[in-house]
Amino acid sequence: MKSVYSVCEREGRQWCITLGKHLVRTQLCPAVAIKLARRLAREHHDVTGVPSRVEFVGGKMPIVLASYGM
């Protein structure tokens, strides 16, 4: 099992972070959203040992921005 943190754009050029189907944070600028998602995924992996990754969602296919323990 792995944890996937997704960074995606919401209405009004605001960005959010989700973990699976759960909303983690909203109303972020893109740079902050990416940095925070990477930090959360790294910390999750360090604490649980579960592989984690960060994806940018917005086109046809998600783009992997970071992977921990994979």
PyMOL Python script that loads the backbone (N, CA, C, O; Angstrom):
from pymol import cmd

cmd.read_pdbstr("""\
ATOM      1  N   MET A   1       0.841  -1.171   0.000  1.00  0.00           N
ATOM      2  CA  MET A   1       0.000   0.000   0.000  1.00  0.00           C
ATOM      3  C   MET A   1       0.896   1.246   0.000  1.00  0.00           C
ATOM      4  O   MET A   1       1.952   1.258   0.632  1.00  0.00           O
ATOM      5  N   LYS A   2       0.467   2.285  -0.708  1.00  0.00           N
ATOM      6  CA  LYS A   2       1.232   3.523  -0.749  1.00  0.00           C
ATOM      7  C   LYS A   2       0.297   4.702  -0.528  1.00  0.00           C
ATOM      8  O   LYS A   2      -0.915   4.603  -0.718  1.00  0.00           O
ATOM      9  N   SER A   3       0.884   5.811  -0.126  1.00  0.00           N
ATOM     10  CA  SER A   3       0.128   7.044   0.066  1.00  0.00           C
ATOM     11  C   SER A   3       0.444   7.984  -1.083  1.00  0.00           C
ATOM     12  O   SER A   3       1.611   8.194  -1.412  1.00  0.00           O
ATOM     13  N   VAL A   4      -0.587   8.551  -1.696  1.00  0.00           N
ATOM     14  CA  VAL A   4      -0.394   9.460  -2.818  1.00  0.00           C
ATOM     15  C   VAL A   4      -0.977  10.825  -2.450  1.00  0.00           C
ATOM     16  O   VAL A   4      -2.184  10.980  -2.265  1.00  0.00           O
ATOM     17  N   TYR A   5      -0.093  11.794  -2.352  1.00  0.00           N
ATOM     18  CA  TYR A   5      -0.499  13.180  -2.132  1.00  0.00           C
ATOM     19  C   TYR A   5      -0.602  13.832  -3.505  1.00  0.00           C
ATOM     20  O   TYR A   5       0.335  13.759  -4.301  1.00  0.00           O
ATOM     21  N   SER A   6      -1.731  14.467  -3.785  1.00  0.00           N
ATOM     22  CA  SER A   6      -1.944  15.103  -5.083  1.00  0.00           C
ATOM     23  C   SER A   6      -2.048  16.607  -4.919  1.00  0.00           C
ATOM     24  O   SER A   6      -2.682  17.108  -3.990  1.00  0.00           O
ATOM     25  N   VAL A   7      -1.411  17.317  -5.841  1.00  0.00           N
ATOM     26  CA  VAL A   7      -1.490  18.772  -5.903  1.00  0.00           C
ATOM     27  C   VAL A   7      -2.323  19.105  -7.132  1.00  0.00           C
ATOM     28  O   VAL A   7      -1.992  18.689  -8.242  1.00  0.00           O
ATOM     29  N   CYS A   8      -3.405  19.856  -6.938  1.00  0.00           N
ATOM     30  CA  CYS A   8      -4.271  20.187  -8.073  1.00  0.00           C
ATOM     31  C   CYS A   8      -4.837  21.593  -7.915  1.00  0.00           C
ATOM     32  O   CYS A   8      -4.915  22.130  -6.810  1.00  0.00           O
ATOM     33  N   GLU A   9      -5.227  22.173  -9.040  1.00  0.00           N
ATOM     34  CA  GLU A   9      -5.774  23.528  -9.052  1.00  0.00           C
ATOM     35  C   GLU A   9      -7.267  23.486  -8.778  1.00  0.00           C
ATOM     36  O   GLU A   9      -7.983  22.620  -9.281  1.00  0.00           O
ATOM     37  N   ARG A  10      -7.718  24.422  -7.982  1.00  0.00           N
ATOM     38  CA  ARG A  10      -9.144  24.599  -7.719  1.00  0.00           C
ATOM     39  C   ARG A  10      -9.600  25.875  -8.412  1.00  0.00           C
ATOM     40  O   ARG A  10      -8.818  26.508  -9.122  1.00  0.00           O
ATOM     41  N   GLU A  11     -10.834  26.250  -8.215  1.00  0.00           N
ATOM     42  CA  GLU A  11     -11.360  27.469  -8.811  1.00  0.00           C
ATOM     43  C   GLU A  11     -10.604  28.693  -8.293  1.00  0.00           C
ATOM     44  O   GLU A  11     -10.129  28.710  -7.158  1.00  0.00           O
ATOM     45  N   GLY A  12     -10.503  29.706  -9.135  1.00  0.00           N
ATOM     46  CA  GLY A  12      -9.873  30.948  -8.731  1.00  0.00           C
ATOM     47  C   GLY A  12      -8.364  30.898  -8.598  1.00  0.00           C
ATOM     48  O   GLY A  12      -7.791  31.672  -7.831  1.00  0.00           O
ATOM     49  N   ARG A  13      -7.711  30.015  -9.317  1.00  0.00           N
ATOM     50  CA  ARG A  13      -6.257  29.872  -9.310  1.00  0.00           C
ATOM     51  C   ARG A  13      -5.687  29.553  -7.933  1.00  0.00           C
ATOM     52  O   ARG A  13      -4.529  29.859  -7.647  1.00  0.00           O
ATOM     53  N   GLN A  14      -6.496  28.944  -7.091  1.00  0.00           N
ATOM     54  CA  GLN A  14      -6.034  28.455  -5.801  1.00  0.00           C
ATOM     55  C   GLN A  14      -5.718  26.968  -5.947  1.00  0.00           C
ATOM     56  O   GLN A  14      -6.345  26.272  -6.745  1.00  0.00           O
ATOM     57  N   TRP A  15      -4.762  26.491  -5.188  1.00  0.00           N
ATOM     58  CA  TRP A  15      -4.314  25.109  -5.287  1.00  0.00           C
ATOM     59  C   TRP A  15      -4.600  24.373  -3.993  1.00  0.00           C
ATOM     60  O   TRP A  15      -4.695  24.979  -2.926  1.00  0.00           O
ATOM     61  N   CYS A  16      -4.737  23.064  -4.099  1.00  0.00           N
ATOM     62  CA  CYS A  16      -5.025  22.251  -2.925  1.00  0.00           C
ATOM     63  C   CYS A  16      -4.161  20.991  -2.929  1.00  0.00           C
ATOM     64  O   CYS A  16      -3.554  20.620  -3.934  1.00  0.00           O
ATOM     65  N   ILE A  17      -4.135  20.348  -1.754  1.00  0.00           N
ATOM     66  CA  ILE A  17      -3.441  19.073  -1.582  1.00  0.00           C
ATOM     67  C   ILE A  17      -4.478  18.070  -1.101  1.00  0.00           C
ATOM     68  O   ILE A  17      -5.247  18.346  -0.180  1.00  0.00           O
ATOM     69  N   THR A  18      -4.490  16.909  -1.734  1.00  0.00           N
ATOM     70  CA  THR A  18      -5.355  15.828  -1.283  1.00  0.00           C
ATOM     71  C   THR A  18      -4.513  14.600  -0.969  1.00  0.00           C
ATOM     72  O   THR A  18      -3.429  14.416  -1.522  1.00  0.00           O
ATOM     73  N   LEU A  19      -5.024  13.770  -0.081  1.00  0.00           N
ATOM     74  CA  LEU A  19      -4.426  12.473   0.213  1.00  0.00           C
ATOM     75  C   LEU A  19      -5.509  11.459  -0.086  1.00  0.00           C
ATOM     76  O   LEU A  19      -6.450  11.289   0.689  1.00  0.00           O
ATOM     77  N   GLY A  20      -5.370  10.787  -1.217  1.00  0.00           N
ATOM     78  CA  GLY A  20      -6.454   9.928  -1.682  1.00  0.00           C
ATOM     79  C   GLY A  20      -7.650  10.802  -2.014  1.00  0.00           C
ATOM     80  O   GLY A  20      -7.550  11.695  -2.856  1.00  0.00           O
ATOM     81  N   LYS A  21      -8.772  10.559  -1.369  1.00  0.00           N
ATOM     82  CA  LYS A  21      -9.974  11.364  -1.607  1.00  0.00           C
ATOM     83  C   LYS A  21     -10.182  12.425  -0.527  1.00  0.00           C
ATOM     84  O   LYS A  21     -11.182  13.142  -0.549  1.00  0.00           O
ATOM     85  N   HIS A  22      -9.246  12.530   0.414  1.00  0.00           N
ATOM     86  CA  HIS A  22      -9.379  13.464   1.530  1.00  0.00           C
ATOM     87  C   HIS A  22      -8.632  14.760   1.245  1.00  0.00           C
ATOM     88  O   HIS A  22      -7.463  14.740   0.862  1.00  0.00           O
ATOM     89  N   LEU A  23      -9.305  15.871   1.431  1.00  0.00           N
ATOM     90  CA  LEU A  23      -8.710  17.183   1.262  1.00  0.00           C
ATOM     91  C   LEU A  23      -7.820  17.480   2.461  1.00  0.00           C
ATOM     92  O   LEU A  23      -8.264  17.404   3.607  1.00  0.00           O
ATOM     93  N   VAL A  24      -6.554  17.822   2.190  1.00  0.00           N
ATOM     94  CA  VAL A  24      -5.595  18.096   3.256  1.00  0.00           C
ATOM     95  C   VAL A  24      -5.459  19.597   3.491  1.00  0.00           C
ATOM     96  O   VAL A  24      -5.543  20.054   4.631  1.00  0.00           O
ATOM     97  N   ARG A  25      -5.251  20.368   2.425  1.00  0.00           N
ATOM     98  CA  ARG A  25      -5.122  21.828   2.526  1.00  0.00           C
ATOM     99  C   ARG A  25      -5.681  22.474   1.276  1.00  0.00           C
ATOM    100  O   ARG A  25      -5.657  21.877   0.200  1.00  0.00           O
ATOM    101  N   THR A  26      -6.187  23.698   1.412  1.00  0.00           N
ATOM    102  CA  THR A  26      -6.709  24.447   0.272  1.00  0.00           C
ATOM    103  C   THR A  26      -6.156  25.859   0.299  1.00  0.00           C
ATOM    104  O   THR A  26      -5.474  26.263   1.240  1.00  0.00           O
ATOM    105  N   GLN A  27      -6.464  26.596  -0.750  1.00  0.00           N
ATOM    106  CA  GLN A  27      -6.124  28.009  -0.895  1.00  0.00           C
ATOM    107  C   GLN A  27      -4.621  28.257  -0.768  1.00  0.00           C
ATOM    108  O   GLN A  27      -4.180  29.107   0.006  1.00  0.00           O
ATOM    109  N   LEU A  28      -3.853  27.503  -1.537  1.00  0.00           N
ATOM    110  CA  LEU A  28      -2.403  27.638  -1.544  1.00  0.00           C
ATOM    111  C   LEU A  28      -1.944  28.126  -2.908  1.00  0.00           C
ATOM    112  O   LEU A  28      -2.616  27.896  -3.913  1.00  0.00           O
ATOM    113  N   CYS A  29      -0.802  28.799  -2.944  1.00  0.00           N
ATOM    114  CA  CYS A  29      -0.186  29.108  -4.235  1.00  0.00           C
ATOM    115  C   CYS A  29       0.540  27.832  -4.684  1.00  0.00           C
ATOM    116  O   CYS A  29       0.830  26.972  -3.852  1.00  0.00           O
ATOM    117  N   PRO A  30       0.838  27.694  -5.977  1.00  0.00           N
ATOM    118  CA  PRO A  30       1.430  26.441  -6.472  1.00  0.00           C
ATOM    119  C   PRO A  30       2.733  26.041  -5.778  1.00  0.00           C
ATOM    120  O   PRO A  30       2.906  24.874  -5.425  1.00  0.00           O
ATOM    121  N   ALA A  31       3.645  26.984  -5.580  1.00  0.00           N
ATOM    122  CA  ALA A  31       4.935  26.655  -4.964  1.00  0.00           C
ATOM    123  C   ALA A  31       4.760  26.144  -3.538  1.00  0.00           C
ATOM    124  O   ALA A  31       5.401  25.170  -3.145  1.00  0.00           O
ATOM    125  N   VAL A  32       3.908  26.786  -2.775  1.00  0.00           N
ATOM    126  CA  VAL A  32       3.668  26.364  -1.392  1.00  0.00           C
ATOM    127  C   VAL A  32       2.991  24.996  -1.368  1.00  0.00           C
ATOM    128  O   VAL A  32       3.329  24.155  -0.535  1.00  0.00           O
ATOM    129  N   ALA A  33       2.056  24.769  -2.257  1.00  0.00           N
ATOM    130  CA  ALA A  33       1.360  23.485  -2.314  1.00  0.00           C
ATOM    131  C   ALA A  33       2.341  22.348  -2.605  1.00  0.00           C
ATOM    132  O   ALA A  33       2.276  21.297  -1.967  1.00  0.00           O
ATOM    133  N   ILE A  34       3.232  22.549  -3.547  1.00  0.00           N
ATOM    134  CA  ILE A  34       4.208  21.507  -3.901  1.00  0.00           C
ATOM    135  C   ILE A  34       5.164  21.250  -2.747  1.00  0.00           C
ATOM    136  O   ILE A  34       5.414  20.095  -2.401  1.00  0.00           O
ATOM    137  N   LYS A  35       5.702  22.302  -2.147  1.00  0.00           N
ATOM    138  CA  LYS A  35       6.645  22.137  -1.024  1.00  0.00           C
ATOM    139  C   LYS A  35       5.975  21.441   0.159  1.00  0.00           C
ATOM    140  O   LYS A  35       6.558  20.545   0.771  1.00  0.00           O
ATOM    141  N   LEU A  36       4.756  21.855   0.475  1.00  0.00           N
ATOM    142  CA  LEU A  36       4.051  21.246   1.598  1.00  0.00           C
ATOM    143  C   LEU A  36       3.714  19.786   1.318  1.00  0.00           C
ATOM    144  O   LEU A  36       3.866  18.942   2.201  1.00  0.00           O
ATOM    145  N   ALA A  37       3.268  19.478   0.127  1.00  0.00           N
ATOM    146  CA  ALA A  37       2.948  18.088  -0.224  1.00  0.00           C
ATOM    147  C   ALA A  37       4.190  17.206  -0.145  1.00  0.00           C
ATOM    148  O   ALA A  37       4.115  16.076   0.337  1.00  0.00           O
ATOM    149  N   ARG A  38       5.322  17.707  -0.608  1.00  0.00           N
ATOM    150  CA  ARG A  38       6.573  16.940  -0.507  1.00  0.00           C
ATOM    151  C   ARG A  38       6.940  16.690   0.951  1.00  0.00           C
ATOM    152  O   ARG A  38       7.327  15.583   1.324  1.00  0.00           O
ATOM    153  N   ARG A  39       6.814  17.738   1.773  1.00  0.00           N
ATOM    154  CA  ARG A  39       7.152  17.587   3.195  1.00  0.00           C
ATOM    155  C   ARG A  39       6.223  16.583   3.872  1.00  0.00           C
ATOM    156  O   ARG A  39       6.680  15.731   4.633  1.00  0.00           O
ATOM    157  N   LEU A  40       4.922  16.678   3.600  1.00  0.00           N
ATOM    158  CA  LEU A  40       3.967  15.752   4.201  1.00  0.00           C
ATOM    159  C   LEU A  40       4.233  14.307   3.777  1.00  0.00           C
ATOM    160  O   LEU A  40       4.174  13.396   4.603  1.00  0.00           O
ATOM    161  N   ALA A  41       4.522  14.098   2.504  1.00  0.00           N
ATOM    162  CA  ALA A  41       4.798  12.741   2.006  1.00  0.00           C
ATOM    163  C   ALA A  41       6.078  12.182   2.630  1.00  0.00           C
ATOM    164  O   ALA A  41       6.123  11.013   3.014  1.00  0.00           O
ATOM    165  N   ARG A  42       7.115  13.012   2.730  1.00  0.00           N
ATOM    166  CA  ARG A  42       8.374  12.568   3.327  1.00  0.00           C
ATOM    167  C   ARG A  42       8.178  12.221   4.793  1.00  0.00           C
ATOM    168  O   ARG A  42       8.653  11.182   5.253  1.00  0.00           O
ATOM    169  N   GLU A  43       7.479  13.087   5.536  1.00  0.00           N
ATOM    170  CA  GLU A  43       7.228  12.826   6.953  1.00  0.00           C
ATOM    171  C   GLU A  43       6.374  11.573   7.141  1.00  0.00           C
ATOM    172  O   GLU A  43       6.625  10.776   8.045  1.00  0.00           O
ATOM    173  N   HIS A  44       5.377  11.405   6.298  1.00  0.00           N
ATOM    174  CA  HIS A  44       4.521  10.211   6.383  1.00  0.00           C
ATOM    175  C   HIS A  44       5.355   8.950   6.185  1.00  0.00           C
ATOM    176  O   HIS A  44       5.201   7.977   6.923  1.00  0.00           O
ATOM    177  N   HIS A  45       6.222   8.968   5.207  1.00  0.00           N
ATOM    178  CA  HIS A  45       7.083   7.809   4.961  1.00  0.00           C
ATOM    179  C   HIS A  45       8.041   7.571   6.124  1.00  0.00           C
ATOM    180  O   HIS A  45       8.235   6.431   6.549  1.00  0.00           O
ATOM    181  N   ASP A  46       8.641   8.645   6.640  1.00  0.00           N
ATOM    182  CA  ASP A  46       9.587   8.505   7.748  1.00  0.00           C
ATOM    183  C   ASP A  46       8.921   7.923   8.997  1.00  0.00           C
ATOM    184  O   ASP A  46       9.525   7.112   9.700  1.00  0.00           O
ATOM    185  N   VAL A  47       7.695   8.328   9.270  1.00  0.00           N
ATOM    186  CA  VAL A  47       6.995   7.883  10.478  1.00  0.00           C
ATOM    187  C   VAL A  47       6.416   6.473  10.322  1.00  0.00           C
ATOM    188  O   VAL A  47       6.518   5.655  11.237  1.00  0.00           O
ATOM    189  N   THR A  48       5.816   6.191   9.175  1.00  0.00           N
ATOM    190  CA  THR A  48       5.095   4.924   9.005  1.00  0.00           C
ATOM    191  C   THR A  48       5.869   3.859   8.235  1.00  0.00           C
ATOM    192  O   THR A  48       5.591   2.667   8.371  1.00  0.00           O
ATOM    193  N   GLY A  49       6.836   4.284   7.431  1.00  0.00           N
ATOM    194  CA  GLY A  49       7.541   3.343   6.566  1.00  0.00           C
ATOM    195  C   GLY A  49       6.773   3.007   5.298  1.00  0.00           C
ATOM    196  O   GLY A  49       7.254   2.246   4.458  1.00  0.00           O
ATOM    197  N   VAL A  50       5.580   3.573   5.158  1.00  0.00           N
ATOM    198  CA  VAL A  50       4.744   3.330   3.982  1.00  0.00           C
ATOM    199  C   VAL A  50       5.274   4.186   2.821  1.00  0.00           C
ATOM    200  O   VAL A  50       5.516   5.379   3.004  1.00  0.00           O
ATOM    201  N   PRO A  51       5.455   3.602   1.641  1.00  0.00           N
ATOM    202  CA  PRO A  51       5.888   4.403   0.491  1.00  0.00           C
ATOM    203  C   PRO A  51       4.903   5.538   0.210  1.00  0.00           C
ATOM    204  O   PRO A  51       3.688   5.359   0.294  1.00  0.00           O
ATOM    205  N   SER A  52       5.448   6.698  -0.121  1.00  0.00           N
ATOM    206  CA  SER A  52       4.625   7.874  -0.397  1.00  0.00           C
ATOM    207  C   SER A  52       5.113   8.554  -1.658  1.00  0.00           C
ATOM    208  O   SER A  52       6.292   8.479  -2.006  1.00  0.00           O
ATOM    209  N   ARG A  53       4.192   9.218  -2.340  1.00  0.00           N
ATOM    210  CA  ARG A  53       4.603   9.990  -3.504  1.00  0.00           C
ATOM    211  C   ARG A  53       3.722  11.217  -3.640  1.00  0.00           C
ATOM    212  O   ARG A  53       2.627  11.290  -3.082  1.00  0.00           O
ATOM    213  N   VAL A  54       4.237  12.190  -4.405  1.00  0.00           N
ATOM    214  CA  VAL A  54       3.523  13.432  -4.669  1.00  0.00           C
ATOM    215  C   VAL A  54       3.293  13.519  -6.165  1.00  0.00           C
ATOM    216  O   VAL A  54       4.217  13.331  -6.956  1.00  0.00           O
ATOM    217  N   GLU A  55       2.053  13.805  -6.551  1.00  0.00           N
ATOM    218  CA  GLU A  55       1.701  13.929  -7.961  1.00  0.00           C
ATOM    219  C   GLU A  55       1.092  15.299  -8.238  1.00  0.00           C
ATOM    220  O   GLU A  55       0.376  15.854  -7.405  1.00  0.00           O
ATOM    221  N   PHE A  56       1.386  15.831  -9.413  1.00  0.00           N
ATOM    222  CA  PHE A  56       0.724  17.023  -9.913  1.00  0.00           C
ATOM    223  C   PHE A  56      -0.385  16.530 -10.827  1.00  0.00           C
ATOM    224  O   PHE A  56      -0.126  15.810 -11.791  1.00  0.00           O
ATOM    225  N   VAL A  57      -1.616  16.916 -10.529  1.00  0.00           N
ATOM    226  CA  VAL A  57      -2.769  16.481 -11.311  1.00  0.00           C
ATOM    227  C   VAL A  57      -3.318  17.690 -12.045  1.00  0.00           C
ATOM    228  O   VAL A  57      -3.613  18.713 -11.427  1.00  0.00           O
ATOM    229  N   GLY A  58      -3.456  17.579 -13.362  1.00  0.00           N
ATOM    230  CA  GLY A  58      -4.004  18.707 -14.097  1.00  0.00           C
ATOM    231  C   GLY A  58      -4.056  18.478 -15.591  1.00  0.00           C
ATOM    232  O   GLY A  58      -4.788  19.171 -16.296  1.00  0.00           O
ATOM    233  N   GLY A  59      -3.304  17.533 -16.079  1.00  0.00           N
ATOM    234  CA  GLY A  59      -3.327  17.229 -17.501  1.00  0.00           C
ATOM    235  C   GLY A  59      -3.961  15.877 -17.729  1.00  0.00           C
ATOM    236  O   GLY A  59      -4.811  15.432 -16.959  1.00  0.00           O
ATOM    237  N   LYS A  60      -3.531  15.228 -18.805  1.00  0.00           N
ATOM    238  CA  LYS A  60      -4.062  13.904 -19.124  1.00  0.00           C
ATOM    239  C   LYS A  60      -3.555  12.843 -18.153  1.00  0.00           C
ATOM    240  O   LYS A  60      -4.283  11.919 -17.790  1.00  0.00           O
ATOM    241  N   MET A  61      -2.297  12.989 -17.738  1.00  0.00           N
ATOM    242  CA  MET A  61      -1.679  12.017 -16.831  1.00  0.00           C
ATOM    243  C   MET A  61      -1.044  12.770 -15.668  1.00  0.00           C
ATOM    244  O   MET A  61      -0.520  13.866 -15.862  1.00  0.00           O
ATOM    245  N   PRO A  62      -1.082  12.200 -14.451  1.00  0.00           N
ATOM    246  CA  PRO A  62      -0.421  12.846 -13.319  1.00  0.00           C
ATOM    247  C   PRO A  62       1.097  12.843 -13.520  1.00  0.00           C
ATOM    248  O   PRO A  62       1.655  11.914 -14.102  1.00  0.00           O
ATOM    249  N   ILE A  63       1.747  13.885 -13.033  1.00  0.00           N
ATOM    250  CA  ILE A  63       3.199  13.997 -13.089  1.00  0.00           C
ATOM    251  C   ILE A  63       3.729  13.759 -11.689  1.00  0.00           C
ATOM    252  O   ILE A  63       3.329  14.449 -10.752  1.00  0.00           O
ATOM    253  N   VAL A  64       4.625  12.791 -11.529  1.00  0.00           N
ATOM    254  CA  VAL A  64       5.195  12.476 -10.219  1.00  0.00           C
ATOM    255  C   VAL A  64       6.253  13.528  -9.890  1.00  0.00           C
ATOM    256  O   VAL A  64       7.210  13.717 -10.641  1.00  0.00           O
ATOM    257  N   LEU A  65       6.069  14.204  -8.763  1.00  0.00           N
ATOM    258  CA  LEU A  65       6.988  15.251  -8.327  1.00  0.00           C
ATOM    259  C   LEU A  65       7.985  14.744  -7.293  1.00  0.00           C
ATOM    260  O   LEU A  65       9.078  15.297  -7.177  1.00  0.00           O
ATOM    261  N   ALA A  66       7.633  13.699  -6.538  1.00  0.00           N
ATOM    262  CA  ALA A  66       8.517  13.148  -5.520  1.00  0.00           C
ATOM    263  C   ALA A  66       8.049  11.750  -5.161  1.00  0.00           C
ATOM    264  O   ALA A  66       6.859  11.439  -5.218  1.00  0.00           O
ATOM    265  N   SER A  67       9.016  10.908  -4.787  1.00  0.00           N
ATOM    266  CA  SER A  67       8.720   9.557  -4.312  1.00  0.00           C
ATOM    267  C   SER A  67       9.599   9.262  -3.110  1.00  0.00           C
ATOM    268  O   SER A  67      10.783   9.598  -3.100  1.00  0.00           O
ATOM    269  N   TYR A  68       9.023   8.638  -2.106  1.00  0.00           N
ATOM    270  CA  TYR A  68       9.752   8.273  -0.895  1.00  0.00           C
ATOM    271  C   TYR A  68       9.485   6.801  -0.601  1.00  0.00           C
ATOM    272  O   TYR A  68       8.336   6.395  -0.425  1.00  0.00           O
ATOM    273  N   GLY A  69      10.542   6.011  -0.548  1.00  0.00           N
ATOM    274  CA  GLY A  69      10.413   4.608  -0.224  1.00  0.00           C
ATOM    275  C   GLY A  69       9.841   3.747  -1.317  1.00  0.00           C
ATOM    276  O   GLY A  69       9.305   2.674  -1.042  1.00  0.00           O
ATOM    277  N   MET A  70       9.944   4.194  -2.553  1.00  0.00           N
ATOM    278  CA  MET A  70       9.384   3.420  -3.677  1.00  0.00           C
ATOM    279  C   MET A  70      10.502   2.857  -4.514  1.00  0.00           C
ATOM    280  O   MET A  70      10.246   2.175  -5.506  1.00  0.00           O
TER     281      MET A  70
END
""", "prot")
cmd.dss("prot")
cmd.show_as("cartoon", "prot")
cmd.util.cbc("prot")
cmd.orient("prot")
